[in-house]
Each structure stands twice: as C-alpha cells, then as structure tokens.
Amino acid sequence: MSSKKRYDKRHCVLQKGEYQRADGSYEYKWTDSFGKRHSVYSYDLDELRLKKQKIEINKFEGIKEAPATLTVEKLYETWNQLKRGIKARTHANYIYLFDSFVRPSFGKKRVVQVKRTDVRAFYISLLEERCVTMATVENVHNVLQQVFQYAVDDDILRKNPCDRVLKELKLTYSNLKSAKKQSLSLEQEINFLRFLYEDERYQHWFPTFFIMANTGLRVGELTGLRWQDIDLENRIIDVNHTLAYFDHKDKKGIYYSINTPKTANGYRKIVMTEAVKAAFILEKKNQAVAKLESLDEIDGYYDFIFINRFGHVQHQGTLNKALRRIIRDYNLAAADKGKTKPEDMLPHFSCHVLRHTYATRLIECGANVKFVQYQMGHSEIQTTYDIYVSVTENFKQKEIKSFEDYMKLALNMLPAIKSAS
C-alpha cells in the first residue's frame, strides 16, 4: 500500500525528505553514510530539488558532504598535520605563505562555497591590492592547490577549485611575468672581482665570491660545502647537500640544518676551472694564516670550507651585507676618479645574481646548453633559457657578426648588396 502523499501550500506534491516550513521555505533532510543528519533550504521548490539532485549524485559517487562550518583554514590545518615527505624548510615556507597571504581573508571562507571564480578573485586581489609578484601568487597557489586536492582525494569535494586558475591568470597578467634575472656584464664582473682582489679591506672575500661567480653554486650549496666535497686534483665539486637556516617551528626556533639539494638534478659533480681550484687553495691558505678552523657540526656534517672569523659557517645574510658594502665602496671609488656614468658603476645585486652571471657567461662563450643545465642543476632546460640567462648587448652583437661573416660570401655574389656596402 502506497504511503500518503504530502502537499505544500500550493498543493504541489512533496517528495521523500522534502518539507515545507512555517515561513514558506522548503527543506530537504537526508542522512549521510556516517549516520549524520543534514538539511538544505530554499524558498523555491525547484531550486531545492536541484540541490537534492546534486546531493544524491554525490552520495552515489561516494562524495562526502563537507560540513557547512568547514573553512579553508580548518581544511589547511588538517592537511598540514598530515603532510609528509617534504623538507623542513619547504614545510616552514608553506606555513609562512598560508599565514601571511591566505589565513587573514580567504582562509575564513567555507570550503563548500569556494568556486573557481573565488580563487581567481583572491589571486587578483593579491596582485592588484597587495601588489605581490606573480611568483608569490604561484607559491600561494602551490599551497592552496594541495590543500583543496586533499579535500578531493578524501571525497569531500568533487573537483579542485584551483584547477586551471593560474594558467588563466598568467595569460591575463602576462605583463607581470617575472623579468629576466639580472646578471652582471662581463666588464662589471671583471671590475667587481678586480676590486675585491686589490682592495685590502675586502681581499678575504675574494675566494668566496670568485668561486660563486665561476661555479653557479646556490648560496646554500656553497656555504654547505666541506673540504671532503671537493676534489682539487680532478677539479670536481660534489654537490650532495645544502645548508639552510630557517625557523623549524619547534622549541629551538631558527637554526641551521642540512637539507638535500633543491631538486634531483641538484645532485651533481661540477667541473671547476683552474682558476676556481686556485681560489679554493687561496681560501685554505688564508684560513691557515689567520689560524681559523671550522667549529660547527650540523646534522653530522663538519669541516665546512666557508667560515667566518669565529670559525662558524657563513650566513647568506652576512654574504649579502658584505656585497652591499663592497658595491658601495666600489662606486664611491669610481666617483672619486670622476667615473659617474651608469656603466662605470656596479649595480646593486645579491649573491644569487652571481649564479645568473655564471650561466650567462657560459652561454656567451658558446657552451652547450645541456652542459649549462647540468652545471646549474636545473631540472628543466627551459629554466636555463627563460629564467637565468640574460643575453647581453655584446653577446647579441657577437652573434650577429658571426652570422654576417658566414653569409658574406653569399652576399658578395649580389651586386646591389655589394655596391651598397
């Protein structure tokens, strides 16, 4: 025997689980797979049934109904607790990105309400209102993509609202793409290194910055080098770890750790020049004269090459501060000699620019790009082209001259071209 039909105030038949409330709105009640009761509401019966249909599809496909109170930051906290298989420094960076950019506003949003347009609007607000770079937005996106993917994988969401958003933004904000990384011209590099070598105040920095500019080592790779990592006889630098200084989010706070290289390609054996070999030998002699020795033991690693006057490992911040002083005094000396044109001065740059400079010099001298990729430890060869190599005007003139010489014979066969030249 069929159950008695139920009607709303307009005499429309109400289906199972549907109810009309005293205020005229409609409610649909259902029980999830965990036995928990849920309800959705609408003042329109057709709209309620669309919601009901979506719920039934989700139940059929095993999609859990995310609690209405579940916010993005609560979802992040769960994901963060379960996240494994990443370096401590990377994890600390994820926490910083979420706390700095997501938690204050977007983090308060309810997960069930987040659509792709919401994510897009959030990224646009970072770009236009907070004036962050596209690179920062990409880093924030990397965190949110993983957080929402956790919800998809755990059947809380059907699809990831972050999917394809960044690609769309990059097309829209193409003018905000990161510029080519800065590198020193050959003349600037020579002037910088000569100044270090000749100025008594900064001679002790010469081996450090010369090696950095002629190996392409990242700062953490350089400061983490031990004497056992270099083979002077065969001129090989074995890059197998990096030195990192960051907030570990524990009782000790900020301290040094040994990390694996940035990528799998970061593990490499760099070939050094004779000049780089000589710089390592000079560093050893300088330390012997000053009676310095490496005192630190970090995660079982010791006998570090680059140490300060107290015998402790060099800090990236200290190196960049030294660069600022060197650049300042170089430019003051140039001004005293009446050299005040921009090309006579050194631009302000960081340690990482010396890495870019090394890649640029390799390309300028005609090195095979695969060799450059290996020396730099890039996982993608496109990175070598698009990010690190700044083609200088001198290089472009040199290349067009090579083309001109190559084509000269053919051009000489054309009377009009010959007479015009």
C-alpha positions in Angstrom: 0.0 0.0 0.0 1.4 3.4 -1.1 2.2 6.0 1.6 0.0 9.0 1.9 1.0 11.9 -0.3 2.1 15.2 1.2 1.5 18.6 -0.3 2.8 22.1 0.1 0.7 25.3 0.4 0.4 25.4 -3.4 -0.8 21.8 -3.4 2.4 20.6 -5.1 3.4 17.0 -4.1 6.3 16.9 -1.7 8.8 14.0 -2.3 10.6 11.9 0.3 12.7 14.1 2.6 11.1 17.3 1.4 9.3 19.6 3.9 7.7 23.0 3.9 8.5 25.2 6.9 6.2 27.6 8.6 7.8 30.6 6.9 7.0 29.1 3.5 10.6 27.9 2.7 11.4 24.4 1.8 13.8 21.9 3.5 15.3 18.7 2.3 16.6 16.3 5.0 18.9 13.4 4.5 21.4 11.1 6.4 25.0 10.7 5.2 27.0 7.5 5.2 28.2 8.2 8.8 24.6 8.4 10.1 24.7 12.2 10.5 21.6 14.2 9.6 21.8 17.2 7.2 19.5 19.7 5.7 19.5 22.2 2.8 17.0 25.0 2.3 15.4 27.1 -0.4 12.3 29.3 -0.9 11.9 27.7 -4.3 11.0 24.1 -4.6 12.7 23.6 -8.0 15.9 25.1 -6.6 15.7 22.8 -3.6 15.3 19.8 -5.9 18.4 20.8 -7.9 20.3 20.8 -4.6 18.7 17.5 -3.7 19.8 16.0 -7.1 23.4 17.2 -6.5 23.4 15.5 -3.1 22.1 12.3 -4.5 24.7 12.3 -7.2 27.4 12.9 -4.6 26.1 10.1 -2.4 26.0 7.7 -5.4 29.6 8.6 -6.4 30.9 8.4 -2.8 31.4 12.2 -2.3 31.2 13.1 1.3 29.2 16.2 2.2 31.6 18.8 3.6 30.4 20.3 6.9 29.0 23.7 6.4 31.3 25.0 9.1 34.5 23.7 7.4 36.6 26.7 6.5 39.7 26.8 4.2 41.9 27.4 7.2 40.5 24.4 9.1 41.0 22.2 6.0 44.6 23.6 5.7 45.3 22.7 9.4 44.2 19.1 8.7 46.3 18.9 5.6 49.3 20.5 7.3 49.2 17.9 10.1 49.1 15.0 7.6 51.7 16.4 5.1 54.8 14.3 4.9 57.7 13.8 2.5 58.8 17.4 2.2 61.9 19.2 3.5 61.5 21.1 6.8 62.4 24.4 5.1 59.8 23.8 2.4 57.2 23.0 5.1 58.1 26.2 7.0 57.7 28.1 3.8 54.2 26.6 3.3 53.2 27.8 6.8 54.6 31.3 6.1 52.7 31.6 2.8 49.4 30.5 4.3 49.6 32.6 7.4 50.8 35.7 5.5 48.5 35.6 2.5 45.6 33.2 2.9 44.6 32.9 6.5 43.6 36.6 7.1 40.9 36.7 4.4 40.4 33.8 2.1 41.1 31.3 4.9 37.8 32.3 6.5 35.8 31.1 3.6 33.7 28.0 3.8 35.0 25.2 1.7 31.6 24.2 0.3 31.2 27.8 -1.0 34.6 28.2 -2.7 34.3 28.3 -6.5 37.0 28.8 -9.2 35.9 32.4 -9.5 36.6 32.9 -5.8 40.1 31.6 -6.1 40.7 33.8 -9.2 39.3 36.9 -7.3 41.6 36.1 -4.4 44.7 35.9 -6.6 43.7 39.1 -8.4 43.4 40.9 -5.0 47.0 39.7 -4.2 48.3 41.1 -7.5 46.4 44.3 -7.6 45.7 45.3 -4.0 48.7 43.8 -2.1 51.0 44.3 -5.2 52.7 40.9 -4.8 54.6 39.4 -7.7 53.3 36.7 -9.9 56.0 34.4 -8.4 54.5 34.9 -5.0 51.0 34.1 -6.3 52.4 31.0 -7.8 53.8 29.9 -4.5 50.5 30.6 -2.7 48.7 28.7 -5.4 51.0 25.7 -4.9 49.8 25.5 -1.2 46.1 26.0 -2.0 46.2 23.5 -4.8 47.5 20.8 -2.5 45.0 21.7 0.3 42.0 21.5 -2.0 43.3 18.4 -3.7 43.4 16.8 -0.2 39.7 17.5 0.0 39.1 16.0 -3.5 41.2 12.9 -2.7 39.3 12.4 0.6 35.9 12.7 -1.3 35.0 16.0 0.5 34.9 17.9 -2.8 34.1 16.7 -6.3 36.7 18.9 -8.0 39.6 21.2 -7.1 38.6 24.9 -7.4 42.2 25.9 -8.0 42.5 23.9 -11.2 43.4 26.0 -14.3 43.1 29.3 -12.4 46.8 30.1 -12.5 47.1 29.4 -16.2 44.2 31.8 -16.9 45.8 34.5 -14.7 49.2 34.2 -16.4 47.5 34.9 -19.7 45.6 37.9 -18.3 48.5 39.3 -16.4 51.2 38.5 -18.9 52.7 42.0 -18.3 53.5 40.9 -14.8 55.7 38.0 -15.7 59.0 38.0 -14.0 61.7 39.7 -15.9 64.9 38.0 -16.9 67.0 37.5 -13.9 69.7 40.1 -13.5 73.3 39.3 -14.3 76.5 41.3 -14.5 78.0 42.2 -17.8 81.5 40.8 -18.4 83.0 44.2 -17.8 81.1 44.6 -14.5 82.1 41.1 -13.3 85.8 41.8 -14.1 85.7 45.1 -12.3 84.0 43.6 -9.3 86.4 40.8 -8.9 89.5 43.0 -9.5 88.3 45.4 -6.8 87.9 42.5 -4.4 91.4 41.2 -5.2 93.1 44.6 -4.9 91.3 46.3 -2.0 92.9 45.3 1.3 89.5 45.7 3.1 87.9 43.0 1.0 90.6 40.7 -0.1 89.4 38.0 2.3 86.1 37.9 0.4 87.7 37.3 -3.0 87.8 33.4 -2.9 84.2 33.2 -1.8 82.7 35.5 -4.4 85.1 34.3 -7.2 84.0 30.7 -6.6 80.4 31.7 -6.5 80.7 33.7 -9.8 82.6 30.8 -11.6 80.6 27.8 -10.5 77.0 28.8 -10.4 76.5 27.3 -6.9 73.4 28.4 -5.0 74.3 30.1 -1.7 73.1 27.1 0.4 75.2 24.8 -1.7 78.3 27.0 -1.4 78.0 27.6 2.4 77.4 23.9 3.0 80.5 22.8 1.1 83.0 20.7 3.1 86.6 20.1 2.2 85.8 16.5 1.5 83.2 17.6 -1.1 85.9 19.0 -3.4 88.5 17.0 -5.4 91.2 19.6 -6.3 93.3 17.0 -8.2 90.4 16.2 -10.6 88.8 19.6 -10.3 85.4 18.3 -9.2 82.9 19.8 -6.7 80.5 17.2 -5.4 77.1 18.9 -4.7 75.2 16.5 -2.4 73.5 18.7 0.2 72.7 22.3 1.1 72.9 24.3 4.3 69.7 26.0 5.3 68.9 28.5 8.1 65.2 28.8 8.9 62.5 28.7 11.6 61.9 25.0 12.3 58.7 25.8 14.2 59.9 23.9 17.3 61.3 24.9 20.7 64.7 25.7 19.2 63.3 28.1 16.6 65.7 29.4 14.0 68.8 27.3 13.4 70.9 25.6 10.7 70.0 22.3 9.1 71.5 20.1 6.3 69.0 19.6 3.5 69.0 17.6 0.3 69.6 19.6 -2.9 66.7 21.7 -4.3 65.8 19.1 -6.9 67.0 15.7 -8.0 69.2 17.4 -10.6 70.7 19.4 -7.8 72.8 16.4 -7.1 75.8 16.9 -9.4 79.5 16.9 -9.8 80.5 20.4 -11.1 83.6 20.7 -13.1 85.8 23.6 -11.9 88.3 25.7 -13.8 91.9 26.0 -12.8 91.1 29.5 -11.5 88.4 28.1 -9.2 90.9 25.5 -8.0 93.3 28.3 -7.2 90.6 30.2 -5.3 90.0 27.2 -3.1 93.7 26.8 -2.4 93.9 30.6 -1.6 91.0 30.2 0.8 92.7 27.4 2.6 96.0 29.5 2.9 94.1 32.5 4.2 92.5 30.4 6.9 95.8 28.9 7.9 97.4 32.3 8.2 94.5 33.5 10.3 94.6 30.3 12.3 90.9 29.6 11.6 89.2 26.2 11.7 85.7 25.1 11.2 84.0 24.6 14.6 80.4 23.7 13.6 78.9 20.2 13.4 75.4 20.3 11.8 73.4 17.1 11.4 76.6 15.1 11.4 78.3 17.4 8.8 81.5 19.2 9.7 84.8 20.7 8.3 82.9 23.4 6.3 85.0 25.4 3.8 83.5 28.8 4.1 83.6 30.1 7.7 83.6 33.5 9.4 86.3 34.9 11.6 84.9 33.0 14.6 85.1 29.6 12.8 81.3 29.3 12.2 79.6 28.6 8.9 78.9 31.7 6.7 75.3 33.0 6.7 73.6 34.1 3.5 72.6 37.4 5.1 76.2 38.1 6.0 77.3 37.5 2.4 74.7 39.8 1.0 75.6 42.5 3.6 79.2 42.2 2.5 78.2 42.6 -1.1 76.3 45.8 -0.3 79.4 47.3 1.4 81.7 46.2 -1.5 79.4 47.7 -4.1 79.0 50.9 -2.1 82.8 51.4 -1.7 83.5 50.4 -5.4 81.0 53.1 -6.6 82.5 55.7 -4.2 86.0 54.9 -5.5 84.7 55.2 -9.1 83.1 58.6 -8.3 86.3 59.8 -6.8 88.0 59.1 -10.1 85.4 61.1 -12.0 83.6 58.0 -13.3 80.0 58.8 -12.7 78.2 57.3 -15.7 75.9 54.4 -15.0 78.1 52.0 -17.0 81.0 52.9 -14.7 79.1 51.8 -11.6 78.2 48.5 -10.2 74.5 47.8 -9.9 73.1 46.6 -6.6 72.9 42.8 -6.7 72.7 39.8 -4.4 74.7 36.6 -4.2 72.1 34.9 -6.4 73.0 37.3 -9.2 76.5 35.8 -9.4 74.8 32.5 -10.2 72.8 34.1 -13.0 76.0 35.7 -14.2 77.8 32.3 -14.4 75.0 30.9 -16.6 75.2 33.9 -18.8 78.9 33.7 -19.2 78.6 30.0 -20.2 76.0 30.8 -22.9 78.0 33.8 -24.2 81.2 31.7 -24.7 79.2 29.1 -26.7 78.8 26.3 -24.1 76.3 23.6 -24.9 73.0 24.4 -23.2 72.8 20.8 -21.8 76.2 21.4 -20.1 74.9 24.7 -18.7 71.8 22.9 -17.4 73.9 20.2 -15.6 76.4 22.7 -14.1 73.5 24.8 -12.8 71.5 21.8 -11.5 68.3 22.8 -13.3 65.6 20.2 -13.6 64.1 21.8 -16.7 66.2 23.0 -19.6 63.6 25.7 -20.2 64.6 27.2 -16.8 68.1 27.6 -18.2 66.8 29.6 -21.2 63.9 31.5 -19.7 64.9 32.4 -16.2 68.7 32.5 -15.7 70.3 33.5 -18.9 70.3 37.3 -19.7 71.6 37.9 -23.2 73.8 41.0 -23.2 74.1 43.5 -26.0 77.7 42.5 -26.5 76.6 38.9 -26.9 74.0 39.8 -29.5 76.5 41.9 -31.5 78.9 39.0 -31.4 76.3 36.5 -32.6 75.1 38.7 -35.5 78.8 39.3 -36.5 79.3 35.5 -36.7 76.2 35.3 -38.9 77.4 38.2 -41.0 80.8 36.6 -41.6 79.1 33.3 -42.5 76.8 35.0 -45.1 79.4 37.3 -46.5 80.3 35.0 -49.4 76.7 34.7 -50.5 76.1 38.4 -50.2 79.1 39.3 -52.2 77.5 37.5 -55.1 74.7 40.0 -55.2 75.9 43.2 -57.0 73.3 45.5 -55.4 74.2 44.5 -51.8 78.0 44.7 -52.6 77.7 48.2 -54.0 75.6 49.4 -51.1 78.1 48.2 -48.6 
